């Protein structure tokens, strides 16, 4: 059971997260093109920049919020952080979303930071480093892009619909997205957090991913919700709350979009499952 530690200001959380994302961007850009990559046990790549950013952010969070927990894609979280099974607040970090892009000098990488209160995100920051764009949201406010409020798309369902789709043989998404190629325009920038941030700000009408962890979508899902869109499981079920004690090992396929686009993708998947 989560502890009953005193409530903190959501605005303080999101402002601190924005500071951390800026620091992460400094590391990411400084090492771009020179950070050596290794293979993790699951076959994915990790660079020294991934590890340096997560260690930096973890130490900064522990230094300010000693009773908060931390969940990150990499395993170098500070041992002084609170236990996710007991802490009320849990920081969820993807230090460098788009590592494959980063290794190949494709300038689409981001740092995603969310803060969950008893398993639900209440503050989120996604910083697209090469674009210098900062997407932000809180549970009691709008979603913003560089400080300006944005909304998810209400575009009619026509051939101009833009869908950000996780692609690649390792993700097993081809059977889902292949029929969409004849109906809508698909995009894949290789960074799930950026797909979600673009859905929240209207740059994409929808997004889909089949292979996804909590650090990939916690901040972006909050942004989409606060921008008037939806982010759910493939059956339309809510993604939150999650169990902080087990969510790091759980896969969360999702559909995200403005109301019309989300419903269209959801109905398409349901029809093919029937």
N, C-alpha and C positions, 0 to 999 in steps of 0.2 A: 504494500500500500504506500502511496506517495506521502511524503511528509507534509506537515501543515506550516511550513516556513512562511514568513511574512511575504505579502504581495509586493512586487516591485513594479515600478512604472513601466508600462509598455513603451512609452516614448523613450525612456532611458535605454531600454533594451535595443530598440531599432537604431537609435543614434550610435550606440556603442558598436552594434553589428556593422553599421556603415563605416565606422572608423576602421574596424578590423578588415573589412573587404578592401578598403583603400590600401591598407598595409599589405594585404595579400597581393593586390595588383602590382605593387612595387616589386615584390619578390618575383612574381610571374614574368613581368616584362623584362626585368634585369637578367633573368636566366633563359629567356626565350631563345631557342635555337642552340643552347649550349648545355642544357640540363640532361645528363645521361639517363637512359631509361633501363629498367629491369622488368622482368616478368614476375608477376605474383603467382601464387599457387593456382588461381583460377584462370591463368593465361592472359589476363589483362596487363596493361603496362602501367608502371608507376615511375615517376621521375624524382630526382632529388628535390625539385621544386614542390611537388605534391607533399612530400614529407616535411620539408622546411616550413611550408605554409601552415600545415595542420599543427605542427609543433608550436609555431609562433602563436596561432590563434588560441590553442588550448591553454598555453601558459598565460596569455593575456586574460582569458576568461576566468581561469582559476584565481588569478591575482585580484580580480574584481568581485567575482561571485563564487566564493569558496563553497557554498552549499548547493551550487548548480552542477548537474551532470553534463557530460559531453559524449556525443556519439559522432564518429567521423568515419569517412570511407577508409582512411588509412588507420593503422593500429597504434600510432604513436601518441595517443591522447595522454594527457598528464595524469599520472597515477594519483595525484592529490584531488582530482575531481570527485564529486559525489557519485554514489551508486545510482545508475539510472532507474533501478527498481524502487528506490526510496525517495529520490529527489522530486520535488514538485516541478521544478524547471529543468529542462533538458535542451542543451544546444545541439543542433544537428548541422554538421559541416560537410560540405563537399569542397575540399580545398582547391581543386583544379578540375572542374568539369570540362571534358573535352581533352583528356590527356593524349589520346591518339592524334588529335589535331595539333596539340602542342609539340609533340615529338616531331611531327612532319612539317612544322613551321606554317601550319594553316591557322590564320589568326582569329579563330573563333573558340575562345576559352573563357571560362567564368569561374568565379567563386560564389558559392551559394551557402547562405547562413540562415538558419531558422531557429527560433526559440519556441519550444513547446511548453505549455502549461498543462500538466496532467494529460499528456498525450495529444494535445491539440495545438497547432501552430498559432501563436499570437503575434509574432513579429517575424519579418523576413526581409532579407536583402539578397539580390543577385547583382553582381557587378560584372559586366561584359568588358573585359580588360582592354582589349585593343580598340574597342569603340568608345571606351571611356563612359559608358552608360551605366547608371545605377537605378535599378528597379527596387521599389520598397513598398511594404504594406504592413499594416497592423490590424489586429482584429476589431479595432474600434475606429478605423479611419479608411480613407480611400487608398487605392494603389496609385503610386506615382512613378513617373520616369523623369529622373533629374529634377525632382521636386514639383513636377506638374502632374495633376491628376489625369489618369487615363481610364479607358473603359474597354472591355472586351467587345469583339465585333458582333454586330447584328446583321451582317451581310445576308442577303437572300441566298438560297441554296441553288447555285448555278455552277457552271463550269469554271468560274473564276475563284471558287472557294480554295483557299490555301490551307493545306493540312501538313503540319510538321510531323513526320513519321520516322520512328526509329527503324533503320534499315540495316541489313547485313545478315549473313548466314548464321552468325553466332546468336542472333537474337530471335530467330525463328518467326519473323513477322511477315514473310512473303505471302503466306496463304491468306492473311488478313488484308493486306494492303493492295494486292494485285488487282482486285476488282475496282478499287478506287481510282486506279490510273486512267480508267475510261470515263470517270465522272468528274474528278476534281484534280487540281494541281498539287502535287506532292513536293515537299521540301524536306531535306535533312541536312542540318548544319553540324551534326555530330556532337551536340551538347544538349542534353535533355533540359537542363535548367534554362538555357536560352530559348528553347522551343516554348517552354511554359511562360517565360517572361514576355515573349512576343505575343502569345495568346492573350495574356492579361492586358497588353497595351494595344491590341488590334492589328499588329503586324502579321500575325497568323490567325486564321479563323478557328483552327482546332489543332490538336496534337494527340498523338497516340504513341504509347510505348508498352512493350510486353515484358521487357527485362529491366526492372527498375527497383532501386532501393530507396529507403526513406530519405536519404540525403539528396537524392536526385530531384525529389518533388515536393518536399515539405514547404520550402519557401514559395515555390512557384504555385502550388495549389492554393495557398492563402492569397496570393496576389490575384489569381483568377477569380476566386470567390468574391473578394472585395472589389473587383472590377466588374462584377455583374455576370460572370460566367460560371461554369461548373467544371469540377474535376472529380471524377468518380472511378470506381472499378469498372470492369468491362460489362458487368451486369447492372450497372447503375447504382451499386451500393456505395455508401460513403466510405472514404478512405480513413477517416479519423473518427474517434480517437484510435491511436495505436498504443501498443504496450511498449514503453521505453525499454523494458527488460529484454524483449525478444525481437523488436522491429529491425535491428541491424542484420538479422539473419533471414528476414522475410522478403519475398518478392511481391511487388505491388504493380501489376499491370494497370494502366489507366487510360481513360479517354478524357480529354479536356477541350473546352471550347466555349464560345459564346452560346447562348441558349439554343439557337437554331442549329448550329453546326454540331454541338454536342449531341442533340437529340437525333440528328441524321446519322451520325456515326454509331450511336448506341443502337438505333433501330436496325442498321445494316448488320451489325455483329449479332444481334439477337436473332434476326431472320435466318442467318446462316448457321446458327447453333441449333435452331428448331428442328 
